Amino acid sequence: MPDLVLATPSWLGTHGLLLARLPAAVPLKTCTDVVLDAAATTRHPDGVLLTLATGALPAPGTTTPDFVLALDRLQDPGNLGTLLRTALAAGVERVWLGEGADPLQPKVLRASSGAALALPLERLTAAELRTRLAAGRAVGLQLVAAVVPEADGDALPYWDLDWRRPTALLLGNEGAGLDPELARLAERRVTIPHSPAVESLNVAAAAALLLLERSRQAHGRPGP
């Protein structure tokens, strides 16, 4: 629940249905366009903003999650926001962030369309992420590393993996890829076959295919 809602008179006059859903305990303050422009992080705010205590965000549970997205040093806020939005749509239960961009910075929140506020997020050091993944594997979590098509080893086309098992998908940094120590923890390697005209796919674009494949398999739909 928001701590505060700040809105201009013009916004209030055209959003009566939304206001009716606002809990009575939430303070509602009216302000001028100038004040809202100064308080908002966007160039052209649409007339309303709210504040939310970090303690009100979803907290990681104590049980072993069934579907995890583990991100290694992701730097671009737009990529991270897009990934979080896709993760929420795909039913990801936990996101483990190994360093990288702050998931609660304004650019990430905008790119995620608010999905960053609906997912249990944990920011970890590189060592903590390795420990968390190793512990997950020890209790049956399938660790899956995404690699480029020409990578050496036994990488599978992503649709040949059984995504219905408890799974953690590991995605690497935009430039450097997945840390070798993290890659060695993974028991499965998957790739997205594509034309050699491009070296690799954008991490957010690749994640959409990988994360949503679990849902496709769960519904018993035929593969490509």
N, C-alpha and C positions, 0 to 999 in steps of 0.2 A: 504494500500500500504506500502511495506517495507521502512524503513528509509535507510537501507544499505544492500547490498549483498556482502558477502566475500567468495571468492572461490579460489581453487587451479587451476593451469594451466591444470592439468590432467582432472579435473572435467569440466572446461570450454571447453576443446577439445572434450568432448563426449556428451555435452548437448546443442547443438546448437538450437534445437527446443524450449527448455525452455527459453533460453536466448532471442530468438526472441520475446517471449511474455512479457519480462520484460519491463515495462514502461520506456521511455527514461529519465524521471525525477529521477529515482532511481539510486543512486550512486552504481557503481560496482567496487569493489576493488579486485585485485589479491594478493594472499599471498602464502607463503610456507606451506607445510604440518605441519611443526613444529609450526608455528604461529596459524594455524587452530586448531591443537590439544590443544594448550594452551587456546584458546578462547572458544572452544566448551565444553559442559557439558557431552557429551557421550565419552565412552572410545575409540571408533573407528569411528570417524566422517567420513561421506562419501564424503567429499571434499567441502561442501558448508554450509554456515549458513547465516541467515539474522536477522536483528533487526526490531522490530515492536513497534511503540509507543502505550502505553496502551490507549491513546485517540482514536486510530483507531479501537479499538475493538467494537463489536456490543453493542449498548447502550439499556437499557431497555426502552420500550415505555411507554407512559403515559396512554394508554387504558388498561382495564382489560384483561389479557391474557386468552386464551381459554384452554391452556394445560401447566401446571406448574409441575416441579419436585422440591420438597422441601426436602433438605437433612439435617438431624440433627446430627451434630458433626461427620461426616464421617472422619476417620483418615488416612486410607491407601491410598497413592497416586495412586497405581495401581487400586484399586477399584474405586476411584473417576474418574480417566481417562477413564476406561472402561465404567462407567456409563454415562459420558458425550458423549462418542462416540455413545452409544445406544440412548441417549436422542435426539441427532441430527438426527439419522436415524428414530426415531419414530415421529418426528415433534414437539418436545417440543419447546415451544415459550419462556420460561423463566425458569431459574434455580435459586432458592433461597437457599443459603448455610448458614446454621446456624452454624457458627464457623467451626472447623475442619480444614482439610488440605487446603493449598493454591492452588486454581485451576490453577494458572499460574506458579507453580514451575515446573522445568524440568521433573521430573518423571511423573507428571500428564499430561503434554503436550505430552510426548512420548506415554503414555498408551492410550491417547485419539486420537492419530494419527492426531492431529491438530484440532479435534472437539471443544476443549476448546476455540479456537480462533474464532469459528463461532457461539457461543451461547451467548445470553445476560445473563451474570452471575452477581449476586449480593451477596456479602458477608455481612452477618448480624449477630448481636449479638443474643443470645437466645431470649431475650425480643423482639427485632425487628422482628424476625421470627414469634413469636406468634402474634404480632400485625398485621403483613402483612397477615398472614393466616386468622385471624379473620375478617380483612377488606375484604379479598377476599370472604369469606363465606357470608358476609353481602350483597354482590352484586351478589350472585348466583353461586359462584365457589364451586363445589362439592369437599369437602376435604375427601380424601381416605387414610386411614392408612393401611400399610401392616403389618400383624402380623403372628406369627408362627402358624402352624395348630392346636396345642393344646391350643391356647389362649382361655380364657373364653370369653363369649359374643356371639354376633350374626355375627361373621365373615362369609363372603360369599366366596365360591370358586371364584377366580378372574374373571372367564369367565361369572359369573352370574351378574356382575355389568354392568350398562350401561355406558361405557367409552366414549360414544359419547357426553355426556353432558360436559360443561366446567368443567375441573377437575384439582385438584392439588393432586399429589401423594406424600405422606409423607413416607420417608424411614429413619430408625434410625441408630444409631451408631453400628459398627460391633459387639461390645461386649455387650453393655448395652441396645441396642435396642432404640426404640423411647421414647423420654422424655414423662412421664405421662401427663404433662400439654399440650403437643402438641397432644397426643393421644386423650385427652378429647375434643379437638376442632374438631376432625374428626367426620363427620356424617355417614361415611361408613367405615367398616373394611373388608379387603379382605385377603385371604390366598391362598397359593399354596399347594394343597394337595400332599403329597409325603410319601414315605415309612418312618416308624418310625425308620429305621436303622440309620438315621441321624437326629440330633436335629433340624437343620435349614439349609437353603441354603445360600451360599455366597450372600451378598447383591447385587453385580453386576450381578450375574447369575439370581437372582430373578427379578431384575429390567428389564431384557430383556423380560421376559414373560409378566410382567405387562404393561410396556410401549407400547409394540408392539400389545397388545390386542386391543388397541384403533383403530389402523390401520386395524386389522382384522375385527372388527365389522363395521367399516366405509365402508368396501368393501363388506359387506353382506355375508361373508363366514360362513359356518356352524361351530358351536362350537365343542369342543372335544366330 
